[in-house]
Amino acid sequence: MSFDTLIMQVVTAELQEELPGAVVQKVTEPIRGEIILNLYHQGRQLNLLFSIDSKYARVHLSGKADKKEKHNTQPSPFCMLLRKYLTGCRILNLSNPPLERILEITFEPQAGLIPVSLIAEIMSRRSNLILVGEDRLILGAAKIVGWEKNPLRAIYPGEKYRTVPKQNKLNPLQMNTEEFTTVFLENLALKEKPEQALLASVDGISPLVAQELIYRSRQKGISADVKNDSTVIFNETRSLFSAINEKQFTPVLLPDKNIYAAIRLNHLSAEVQIEHAVINEMLDRFYSGLIRTEFEIALKGLLQNAVNRRLSALKRKELALKKDLKTTELASQHRHFGELLLAYGDQVPRGADTALLPDLYQPDEKVIVPLNPSRTAAANAQHYFNRYRKAKTGRDELLRQLKITDAETEYCRSLLYSIESAGGNSLAEIRLELIDAGYLRDKQKGKKKETVLPQPLIFKSGSGKTIMVGRNNRQNDYVTFKAAVRRDIWFHIRQLPGSHVILKETGWPPEEVDLADAAFLAAYFSKGRESRTADVDYTEVRHVRRRPGSNPGQVFYENYETVTVNPLAQDLRKQFNLQ
């Protein structure tokens, strides 16, 4: 992706047609580094978004609503400054300095306030949003920059706004062939590739555009050694910038490459290129999807790390419990010694430290019983019985703890499956589930908890019956115990993590087509998705119970039957629009 000078020029051209006369109703700051002007113009609500994030720096009209401001309840001082000067103002004009990634918006002042301009400098990590007043004096900025950080232009209140220093490059609309050839060949002698030389020679060119211009030039018949024909490159460069200047452009999005451009990219002709008539809509869709995808990836990593940490702790606990369990294996021996001493106490010499006694269960065998010489045979027997009871009680508790540990380990594995296959609101539900389970800290502790309503998937079977599919443990719990009634049919893949699936509006036994569809969905939305065969259990909801004291989604069931399905069945995947 590249928000370059060509993109800025095209965006500005569209905004110049849309925004003059628009009134600023509100200034919001959904997240730090992002400002939205909520505008009203000719009966329409518009949102003009500015981002100075180093990765997502951009400016365009957006469909993002200001309700997201709740994520940043404390606006920055700069946002408050913009509210003071811009709320109620009308946009007069928008301009883009030639070959710069800068957008300047001038406003008609409110009564009693000075006229101001908002300048968006979209330059990756150096991006900034600056409010200037009369005589170009800076009133405030999203990023304050002192002289010590930038000796060429300081950006802080009271300082005069200075334009971005020009690079020592040629203007593509003013250069002539001789100038270009001289500079280009000088740079080519220093660079490995002609694209790099072109980038170093001409202003307003991004690496992506440089690659495209060299490709177009080569298509015109120049050799791989471009030293012999720099005129063709000059002509292609002039032609491109002239076309953009005359508003002849075709914005394209390359979804597989995760990039966009103001022109069609011939050097990537093998890639899918989606043309867009409105570049603002393209940018809004692209960045919304990109940010959502990257947020989901980061959230998945956070959730997976939390569950894996708990799994590691459970593994250590299991090993410790099994180690302690081995020590309790002597319990039966303690009881055996106690029984021998009670049965043959008259054969135990007083003050002896051992006794050789017949085995109760194998009379021909002899057993050596260790003794405390200071105790009688009966006292030694009582001591062994006490040790037996203590060991047996400990063993029972250890076995109980092992059972709990095994159940939680199974729960964690189902969580990992849910996280891997989840997205959007489902991830938010899983995050809340991990907070409730104590796997994640609640950073909003003390505040009103966010409510995320379960949103299971809804499908229609071949006969028109409703099928509900839970995508995580909370949704599984919801579809099974809240959305379903006792006579609905419940499905789940056997012995693997997977979704709870509910077939509604039916009776027992379900019709063959409904059974096949619901069982397929239960297999598809499970860890057995890529298997050729999968066994799916099904029963009426009234036969499904929560496990006592268990986490959400953990159940046991009875009176079930089993059907074998193929999760790879292409006809069913196509029927339900699944990949």
N, C-alpha and C positions, 0 to 999 in steps of 0.2 A: 504494500500500500504506500501511496506517496501523495500527500497533500501538497502538490508543487505549485509553481506560479501559474501554470496553465489552469489547474483546477480552481485556484483562487480567482482567476480572471473570469472563468465560466460561472462560478458561483455568484460573483459580484454582478455579472450581467443579468442573471436571473433575479437576484434580489433587487436590482434597480427597477425592474418591471413590477415587482410585487409590493415593496415596502414603503416607498415615499408616501407620506400622508398617514401612515399607521401610528396609532397612539399606544404608548407604553402603559399597560394597565398594572403590571406587577413585575418585580425583579426577584427571581428565586435562585437559590444555590443548592441544588439537589445533593451535590457532593463537593468537597474542596477541589478547586481548580475548574469548576464547571458553573457557568452563569447562564440563565435562561431569561430572555426578555419575553414576557407574555404580552402579545400585541393584539390590538383590535383594529381591523381595517376592512371597510366596505362590507360590514355584516359578518365577517369571518374572524375566528380566533386563530392566531398564528403564534408559534413558539420559535424564537430565534436563539439557537444554542451556540455558546462559545465554550470551547474546551482548551485549556492550556496544559493539559496533561502531556508529559514528554512522549508518551506512546500513542495517545489518541488525539493529539492537537488538531483542531478543526473548527470551522464555523459553517453552519447551514441551518435551514429551517428543519424543525423536528416535530414529530408527533408526540414527543415526551410531554406528559402533563405535569403541572406544577405540584400535584399531590405528592410526588416523590420527595418533596422538600422535608417531609417528616424524618428522612434518614439523616438530615443535618439540621438539627433543631436550633443550633446556635450559629447564625450567619456570621461571616467574617466581616471585619470593619469595612473592607472594600465593597462588599455586597450592600452594606448599610449606606455607604456613600452613594452607590448607584441608585438606590431607592430614593435618596434625598433629591438627587439631581434629575433623574430620568422619569420617575413615576408621573404620569400625566402629560409627558412631553410628546410632541409629534415629530416623526422622522422627516427631515427635510431632504437629505441626499445621502447616497452611498458612493464611495469611490475606492479605487484600487490603484495605487501608484504603479506605473509600468514595471513589469518584471519583478514585482515584489509579492511576497505572501502576506500582504497587509490589507486589511479592510478598515476603512474609516467611515463612521456614521455620524453625521451632524444632526443635531436636534433643535427644534424650535423651543426656546426656553419658556418655562412657566413664569407667571408674574412674580417679580421679586427675585428671580434667580438669573444668573449669568448664562449665556449660551455655552453649550459644551459639545464636545465630540468624543466618541468612544472609538479607540483604536485597538484593533485585534491584530497582533503580530503572531502569525502561525508559523513558527520556526522550530519545530521539534522541542528539544529540551530548553531552548531559549524563548519559547513562546510566552507571550504576556498579553494582558488586557489593561489598557491605560485610559484614564479619563483626563481629558485636557480642557482647560477653560480659555478665557481671553488671553491673547498674546501667546497662545500655545503653552501656557504654564500648566504643569502637571498638578492635578488635584488629588490623584491617588492612582494606585496600580495594584494589580493582583500580586505581583512580585516586585518588591523594592530592591533596587540594585544601586549600590553606592559606587563612588569613583574608584574605591580601592579594588572593587571587583571588575569594573569595566571602565578603564581610563578614557574610552572614546565617548561613552554616553551613559551618564548616571540617570536612573529612573527613580525619583522620589518626589513627594509633594514639595511644591515651590520651585522646582528645577524646570527650566525650559525644555520642552520636548524636542529632541534631536532625532532626525530620521536615521534609519539603519544605514551604516556606512556602506558605500558602494564597493563591490568587488572589482578588481582590476580585470574585467572581462568585456567582451564586445557586446554591443546592443544588437540583437538579431534583426531588428527592423531598420537600423541605421548603418550597419557595416556594409562595406563593399567587398568585392571579390578579392582584391589585392590584400586588404587588411586581414580578411579571414584566412587567406592562404598563408600569409606570413606567421600569424599567431598560431594557427592550427599546426603547421609543420614544426614550429619551435616546440610546442607542447608534445607533439608526437614523438620528437626525439627524446623526450624525458619520460614518456609513458609507455606502458607495455601494449596497450590496446587503443585503437582509434576512438572507442567510446569514451575512454578516460581523457584523451586529448580534446575531444569535442566538449566534454563537461568542463574542462579547465579553460576553454577558450571563449565560450559564449555564455552570456548571462541568461538566467531564467530557465535553464535546462536541468532536469533531474536525471539521475542515472537511468531510469526507465525510458525516458524520452530520448536520451542519448543512444541507447541500444536500438530504439525504433528508427531513429534517423539514419544511423549507419546501415541498418538492414535495408531500409528503403533505397538508400544510395546504391548499395550493392545490387539491388534488383534492377537498377537503371543501367547496369552494365559495367560498373567499375571493377577493377581487380581487387583481390584481397589486399594488395599493397596499395593503400589509399593515397600514398604520397603522389602518385601520378595523376590523380584526378580529384583534387579537393574541391573543384568547382561544383561537382555534382552534389557533394555534401553541403556546400554553401547554398545551393539552390533549394535543396530539400528543407534546410533549416529556415530560410527566408519564407518559403512557401507555407510551411506549417504555422509559423507565427503570424503571417499575414491572414491565413484562414481563421485562426482563433480571434484575431483582432476584428475581423469582419463577422464574427459570431457564427462561423461555419465550424461546428464541432459535433462530435457524436460520443457522448460519455458512455463508457463501457465498464462492465463489472465482470471480472474473471473469478468466479466463485471457487474453482479448484485451486487457483493460485493465491487466493486471498488478497488480490490487488484490484485497483481500479485506475482508470485514466480518462483524460478529456478527449482522447482520440482512439480510434480502433488500432490495436497493436498487431501489425502484420507479422512481426517476428514471433508472435505467439499464436499464429493462425490455427495451430493444432488444438489449442485450448478453447473451451466454451467461453464465448464472449457475449454477454447479455447487454444489448443496447438499451439506454434509458433516455427518454425524451426530456426528463426533468432531473438535473443532477442533484438538486437538494434532496429529492426523494431517494435517489440512489445512495447518497452518502448516509442518510438517516437509516435506511434499511441495512446498509453494510455495517456501520458502526454499532447499531443496536444488536445485530446478530453476533458480531465479533466480540463485543464486550460481554454479552450474555454467555457466549460459549466459553470465553476465558474465565469468567466468573465461576461458571459451573465446574470447569476443570480444577480451579483453585479450591472450590468448596468440596469437591469430591476428594481431593488430596487431603484436605483438613479432616474430613469425616473418616476416610480410610486410615489415616494415621492414628486417630483417636481409637478406632476399633482395633487396629493392630497392636497398639500399646496395651489395650485391655486383654487381647488374646495372648500376648507375651506374659502378662501377669498371671493369667489363668493357667498357662503352661507351667510356670514356676510353681504355682500353688498346687497343681496336680502332682508334680514330681515330689513336692514336700509331703503331700498327703499320702502318696504311695510309699514313701520312705518310712513315714510314721506307722503306716499300716503294717509294714513288715515286722515292726517291733511288737505288735499286738498278737502276732501268730503264736507267741508263747502262752496265750491265755488258756488254751486247752491243756497244755502241759501243767500249768499251775493247778487247774482243777483236778487233773489226774493225780498229782502228788498229794493234794488234800484228801482225796478219796482213799488213797492207799494208806495214809497215816491214820484215818479214822477206822479203816477196816483192820489194819494190822498194828495198831498202836501198842499192843501188849508185847510186840516183838522188837520194839524200838528201845535200845539201851539208853538209860538216863545219861545225859552229858555227851552223847555221841554227836559227831558233826555230819555223819551220813548214816543211811540205813539201807540195807539190801533187802527189798521186799518183793513178794510174788506179784506179777502183773494181774490185775483183776480180770482183764479181758483175754490174756494169754498166760494161764497159770504156770505153764512150763517155762516161761521167761521170768527173769529177775530184773527189777528196776532199781537203780541207785537214786535215792532221794536225798538231796542236800538238806541239812538241818541246822538250826541255831541251837548250839549246845546248852544255852541258858534257858531254853524253853522246853516245855513238855511236848509229847507227841501231839496232844490235842491242840496246844497253842501253836505249834508249827503248822498243823492242818488248817487252823483258823487263819493264820497268816497267808497261806497259799490261796485259800478261798477269797480273802480280801483282795489279793493281787489279781485273781481271776476276774472278780467283779469289776475292778477298776479297769483292767485291760479290755474286758468285754464292752463296758460302757464307752470307753475311748474308741474302740473299734467301730461300734455302732455309729458314733458321731462322725468318725472319719469316713465311713461309708456314706453317711448322709451328705457330708460336705463334698465328697467325690461326685455324688449324684447331682448336687447343685452346680458344681463346677462343669460337669459334662453338659448340663442343660444350658448353662450360660455360654459355653463354647459353641454349642450348636446355634444359639441365638446370634452370636457374633458372626458366625459364618453366613447366616441368613442376612445379616446386616450388610456384610461385604458384597453379597450378591445384589441386594437392593440398591446399594450405592452405585455399583458399577453400571447397573441398567437404568438408573433414574436420571431425571433431568427436570429443570424448572421447579414447579411447586413441590414436586415429590422430594427433591433434595432438601427444600426448606422444612418439609415434614420430618424427614429423617434427622435433620439437625436438631429439631425440637425433641425428637425421641431420644437422641443421645444425651441431650441436656437432662431430660427426665431420668435417664438411666444413670446419670452421674459420669458419663464418659467425656463430656465437655463441660466447661465452666460457662455459666450463664452471665454474659457481660452486661445484660440488662437487669441484673438482680436488683430488686427494690422498685423497679419500674413496672408499668403495666405490661404483662406478657403479650407478645404478638400472637394473633390467632390465625392459624393456617388451616382452613377447612379441608378435610380429605377430598380429593378429586380423583376417584378411581376412573379407569377407562370404561367406556360403555360401548358395547357392540350389539349388533342384531344377528341372530342365528338365521339359518336358511329359511326357517319357517316364520321368522319375524319375532321370535322371543328375545327378551332383553338378557344380555350377559354382562355382568359386572366383573371387572378384573382389578384387584388391588395391586399397586405397584411398589408398596413397601409395607412394613409391619403395621404401621398405624392404619393404612388403608385396608390391609387384610383384616384387621380387627373391626374396622368400620363396616366393611361389606358383609362380614360373617355375622356380627352380633347386633348391628343397628339397621343396616339397609335390607337385610334378608328377613324373611318370615320362616316359620318352622318347616313349612312344606316345600320351600325352595330347595334346589339341589346344589350341593357344595362339591367342588372339585379341587384336587391338589395332586401334583406329581408325587410319586412314591419315593420316599427316602432321599429327596434332594430339596435344596432351598428353592422356593418358587412362590408364585402368586396364589392367593385364595381366589377362586373363581365361583361366581354364583349365577346359576341359571334360574331365572324368574319366570313367573306366569306359566308354570307347568306342574305336572303331578308325577307320581312315581308309578311305574318307571318312566323316564323321559323318552320322548320320541327319538328314533334313531338319528335323524338329522341334527336335532338339538344336542344329543349326547356327543356326537362326533365333533360338532363345532365347539362346544364348551370344553371338551377334553383336549382338543387341539390347542385352544388358547391357554389352558392350564400347563400344557407341555411347552408351548412356545414361550410363555412368560415364566421361564424357570431356568435353572442351570443346565437343564438337559436340552436346551434349544437346538443345539447342533447335532444331536443324536438322530439316528435313523429310526429308532423305536424308543418309545417311552411309555411306562406303565403309569396310568392316572387312576387314583382312587376317587370314588364319588359316593355320596350318601345324602340323605336329607339333612338339612341344617339342624333339625332337632336332635340329631345324633352327634353333633359336634360340641365339644366342651372346652372351655379355657383350662389350661393347666393351672392348678392351684398355686398362687404366688408367682406366676410366670410373667414374663415380659409380653408386650403386645404381639399378637400374631402367632403365639405358641399355643397349640391346641392338641387334643387327642380326640379320636373319633372311633365309632363302632358301626356295626351293621352296614358295612360298605361293600361295594363291588369294584372290580378293576377292569379297565379297558385299555388296550394297547393302541397307541396312535403314532403317527409319523410327524414330528414337528417340522420336518423339511418339506412337507407337502406343498408344492407350489400353487396348486389350485386354491387351497385354503388360505395361504399367505396372500394371494391375489384377492380373494374374496374379502378379507379383512384389511386390505391395504397395508400389509406388513412387509418388511424387507426380508 
